Amino acid sequence: MTESTATTHHEIPPEQMRKVIFGGSAGVFVEFFDYGIYGFLATTLAQVFFPPEAPTAALIMTWGIFALTFLVRPLGGMIIGAFADKAGRRAALVLSLTLMTFATAGIGFLPGFAVIGYAAPILLLLFRLVQGFSAGGEVASAYSFVAENAPMDRRGFMTSLPQFGSYTAMLLGTSIGVALANLLPEGSLVEWAWRVPFFVAIPLGFIGYWIRRTLQDTMAFLKAQEAGEIADSPIASTFNNAKTMRKVFHSIVLVLLNSSGYYVLFNYMPSYLNRELKFSVGQGLAVTALAVLVMLVMIPTMGWLSDKVGRRKVLMGSAIACAVLAIPAYWLMAQGSFGLAVLGAMMMAAAFAGHAGVVNVALVELFPTKVRGTAYSVGYNVSTAIFGGAGPLVMTSLIAATTITAIPAYYVVLTAVGTFLAAAFMAEGAGKPID
């Protein structure tokens, strides 16, 4: 057993592991809080930042800005991921969280179209691009940080906890949206209240920054550093290695369901329920919030299960469940009943949770320590940029062109099939050293 392999058996004290999990979760929380509130408020943001004469075009452009943000995620992933592989996971986590908090707070201060005209959507796009750049490096660094510190027999469960935090952030954003939509006078959301969730990210970011500054780096990285195994150029080491690039392409397909699952099932759902299925804004947010509650119960459960039966079985089972249940679940939502919409959304949440809780630890286990931040970031962000960030824009445009409201269900089925095939040919990493 090599020295770098032996490091994966090192166990840190429980109190330190709790700090690791909380520190790793902090930036993921802010990232998903930001993406969540943008999705929940998409219809409102369209009214604030674009001309009021063409509401459908405004909504499409709002989702267009959301999609354009993802074009810089692979770039941010490469640069911040390579920084994580060179300078350490902790340094990368501090950098990504600082950028994310600055950009999210900046959106809250922006004047709308009625005040500064077309400068409003341009400034919104610029801040969103900064968010996309920082988010591109956040995911791989955060999950690698937790997984590299976790005991081998509990790695799946512990690495699922930042994902639990991400859906907690979504629930917080949804709850704020529900409260604002239902408690304030009509028109308040467009006039001023849309800013509130963006301002909430400021103290969250400061708390996360302080926690991350106090953490030590992972033993896996420190041992690799001591052994001289740090790549001089993690980007070159990734792209010039055929074996690593095969794994990168494998990871792009493995993440397909994550892209449709989060960004179509959850991020797009409030807008979909409101605009396409004619539920009220508050009802759309409430359906999403109840589905997220299912995710919060199921994600750590699926992470724990993957430690017992393996990552492949959980990922394949989740993909099958999503493919089978997507069309019936969306049919239930389309019946116009709040109760049936909740049932359909909860069905999809339960099916998707196996993927959400396990995919990140599977990606950590796929790559070696010296290029993990870079390679993981490239695979994850390329898949997310193409199939996730563009999802709401594509769904809105296709539904507008065809009037077929079940299009999101078909999209989930297609991505579930791709993830199933990738998981079927994936090497099992549970219960094994990650390097």
N, C-alpha and C positions, 0 to 999 in steps of 0.2 A: 504494500500500500504506500503510495507516494505521500509526501508531506501535504500537498494541496488537497488530496483526497481525505487524509486524516482530519483535516480541519472541519469537515462537515459533521464530525461526531462531537465536536466541541459544543458543550451546552452552557449558556450563560445563565446567571441566577434568574429566578422567576420575576423578581421585581424589575430587573433590567429588561427582561423580555417584554414585560408590560409596556415599558417606555418605548421599546423598539416598535411594538405594534401601534401604539398611539402616535408615535412620530411618523411612522410609515403611512398611517391612515390620514394624517392631518392634511397633506397636500391633495391626496385623492378626494378627501371630503370637499375641500374648496373647489377643486376642478369640477366635480360632479354637481355640486351645488350651483355653480355657474351655468353648466350645460343644462341642468334641470330647469332653472328659473327662465333661461332663454326660451326653452321649449314651452314651458307653462304659460309664458307671457307673449308668445309669438304673435298671436292675434292682436294683442294690445300694442306691442312694439311696432307692428305694421302701421297702426294708426298714428303712432307718435312720430315715426321717422320717415314716413313716405307720404306723398300727396293723397288726400282723402278721396279723390274722384274715382279711383279704380281699386277697390279693396282686394279683389282676387290677385291682381298684379302686385299689389303691395305685400300681400302675404307670401307670394312666390319669391319676391325680392328679399324679404326678411329671411326666408329659408335659404335663399341663394347666398346671403352673407354667412349664414350658418355653415353652408357647404364649403364656401371659399376658405373659411378658417381652417378646414381640414387639409388644404393643400400644403400648408406650412408645417403640419404635424410631422410628416416624415423628416423634414429638414431639422425641426427642433429635436426630434427623437435621435437623429444621427449626432447632432452637435452636443446635446446634453447627455445622451447616452455614452458618447465617446469620452466626454468629461468625467462621467461616472466611472468608466473603465480606467481612466488615467489618474484622476484626483481622488476618487472614492465615491461611494454611494451617498454619504452624508452631505458632501459639498454640493453634489448635483441636486439633492433634495432641497437644500436651502435656496439655491439659485432658482429652481423651477417655481417654488412657492412664492418667492418674492415677486417674480414677474407676473404670476397668476393673480396675486392679490392686487397689485398695482393696476392691472388692466380691468379687473372686475369692478373695482371701486371707481375707476375712470368712467365706465359706462354709466354709472349712477349719477354722475355730474353732468352728463351731456345735455345740451338743449335740444329740443325737437325740431322737426321740419318747419313748424309754424314760426319758429324764431330765427333759424339760420338757413332755412331752405335745404338745398342738396348737400351742403356741408355736413348736415346731421348724419345721413346714412354713410357718408365717407368716413367720418370720425368713428362711427360705430364699427365699421369694417376694420379700421386700423387697430382699435382696441381688441377686436375679436381675433385679429391676426396675431397679436402678442399673446393672447390667451392660448391660441392654437399652438404656437411655438413652444410655450412653456409646458402645456399639457402633453406635447409629443415626447418630452423627456421625463415627465413625472411618473407615468405608469410603470415603465420598466424599472426605474430606479427605486420606486417605493416597494414594489412587490419583490424585487431582488433583495432589497434591504431586509425585509421581514423573513423571506425564505432562507436566506443565507445564515440567519441567526437562529432559525427554528430547529428544534429537535427533529431528527429524521423521521421518527414515527408519528409526529404530529404536524408535519410541515403543511399538509393539505389544509387542516383545520386552521392553523395560525395564519396561513397566507390568504385564507378566505376572509379574515376579519377586516382588512382594509376595504375589501369589496362590500362587506357589511356596512362599513362606514360610508361608502359611496352612496349606497341606497338609503342610508339614514339621512345623508345630505339631500337626496332627492325628496325624501319624505318631509324634511324640514322646509324645503323650497315649495313643495306642493301645499303643505299646511299653511304657509304664509300666503300663498296664492289663494287658497280657499277662504282664508280669513279676510283678505283684502276684497275678494270678489263678493262675499256675502255680507260683510259687516259695514262696508263703507257706502255712502250714497252713490247712486248711479253716476258714472262719469268720473269718479275720483281716480279710478285705476289709470285712465288715460291722462288725466290732468297732472297727477303727481305721485300716486301711490306705487306705480310701477318701479320707482327708484328704490323703494325700501329694501327689497331683497338684495339688491346689489350693494347697498350700504352695510347690510348684515355681514357680508364677506370680509369687511375690514377687520373687526376684532377677531374673527375666526382665523384670518391670515396671520395676525400678530401672535396669537397663541401658538399656532403651528410653527411659526418661525422660531419662537423662543424654545419650544420643545426640541426642534431639530438641531438647533445650535448646541444643545447640551448633550447630544448623543455621540457615542463613539462609532467608528465605522465597523463593518462586519468582520468577523474573524477570517472568513474566506478571502475577502479582499486584502486584509492586512497580511495574511500568510503568503498570498500570491505576490504581494509587494516585497516582502522580505526575501522570498525565493527568486526574485528577479523575473517573475512570470507576467509582469504587466506589459502589454503590447505597446510598442513605440507609437503605432498608429492603429487604434482599434478599428477605424473605418476601413483602412487598407487591409487589415487582417481579416475583416469580415468579408469584403467584396472579392478579395483575391484567393479565398479559400473555397474550393468547390464544395466540400462537405458542409461547411457552414452555410453557404448560399442555398444548398438543397434544403437545409433545415429552415432557412428564412422563408423560402417559397412554401414549405410545408406549413409554417406558422401562419402565413397569409390565409391559407384555406381553412386552417383550424379555427381562426378567429371570425370566420364569416358569420356564424350565428350570433356572436357577441355584437357584431355591427348592426344587424337587423334587430336583435333582441333589445338592446338598450335604446338605440336611436329611433327605431320605428315603434316597438312595443310600448316604450315608456315616454321617451322625450317627445315624440310626435303625437302621442295618444290624446292629451288634452285638446290640442288644436284639431285633431281628427274628429273627436267626439263632438266638439262644438260646431265646427264648420261643415263637416260632411254629414254627420248624423243628427245635427240640430239639437243636441243637448245644450243646456246653459253652460256658461263658463264655470260656474261653481260645481255643477254636476260632473263636468269633464275632469276637473281637478280632483274631485272627491273619488271618482272611479279609479283614477291613477293612484291616489293615496292608498286606497284599500288594496290595490294590487301590490304596491310596494311593501305593505305590511306582510304579505305572503312571502315576498322575497327576503325580508329580514329574518323570518323564521327559518326559511329553507336554505339560505346560502351557507351559514356555518354548519348546518346539518349535512349538506352535500360535501362540504370540505372535509368534515369528519368521516363521512362514508368513503370518500376517496382514499383516505389513509387505510381503510380496512379492505376495500375490494379493488382499489386501483383507480387511476385517473381515466383510463380508456373506457371502462365500463360505465362510469358516471357520465362522461361526455357523450358516448354513443347513446345511452339511454335518454339523455336530455334531448339530443337531436331527433331521435325517433318520436318522442312525446310532442315536441314542437311541430314536427311535420304532420303528425296525425291530428293534433288538436287545433291547429291554426285556423283552418277554414270553419269548423264548427264554432270556435270561440268568437270569431269576427261576425259570424251569422247571428249569434246571440246578441252581440253589441248592436247590430243593425236593426233589431226589433223595436227599438224606441223605448224600451223599458229600462229604468235605472237599475232595477234589481238584476235583470238579465245581462245588462252591460257589466255590472260588477262581477257576476259569475263568469262571463267570458274572459274578462281581464284577469281574474284570479286563476282561471285555468291556465292561461298563457304564462302567468308569473310562476306557477308551480312547475310547469314544464321547463321553463327557461332557467330556473334557479340552479339546476345541476351544472349547466354550462357556466353561468356567471360565477359560481362558487369555486370552480376547479380550473378554468382555462388559464388563469394567470400562473398558478403553481406549475401547470404543465409546461408553459412557456419558459419559466425559470429553469426547469429541469432539462429543457431541450438544448441549452447552450452552455459552453464552458465559461468559467469566471472571467477570463481575460477579455472576452468580447460580449459578455452577456448583456450589458447595458445597451451596446450598440445594436447587436443582432436582434435582440428582443424588440427594441424600439422600432427598427426598420420593418420587421414583419408585422407587428401589431399596428403600427401607424399607417402603413400602406394599405392594409386591409380596411382599417377604420376610415381612412380618407375616401377610398373608392366606394365602399359598400355601406358605410355607416353615416358619415357626415352628409353625403349626398342623398341619403334615404328620404328624409322628410321633403326635400325639394322635388325629388323624382315622384314620390307618392302624391304630393299636392298637384303637380303638373299632369300626371297621368290620370288622376281622378277628374281633374278639370276637363281634360281632353276626351275622356271616355265615359264619364259618369258612373264607372264601376267602382263602388265603394269597397269592394273586397280585395282590391289590389294589394294592400299591405299584407293580407293573409298569404297570398301567393308568393310574395317576396320572402316571408318568413320560411315557407316550405322550401323554396329554392336554396336559401342559405343553410337551412338545417341539413339538407342532403349533402351539400359540400362539406360541412363540418363533420358529419357522420363518416364520410369516406376518409377524411384526414385523420380522424381519431382511430379508425379501424386499422390504419397503417402506422400508428404512432408507437414508438418504443415506450414501454411502461417505466415511469420514473418513481412511483411510490415505493417507499421503503428502501431506497437506494441512495448512495451519496450523490449530490447534485453536480459534482465536478468529476 
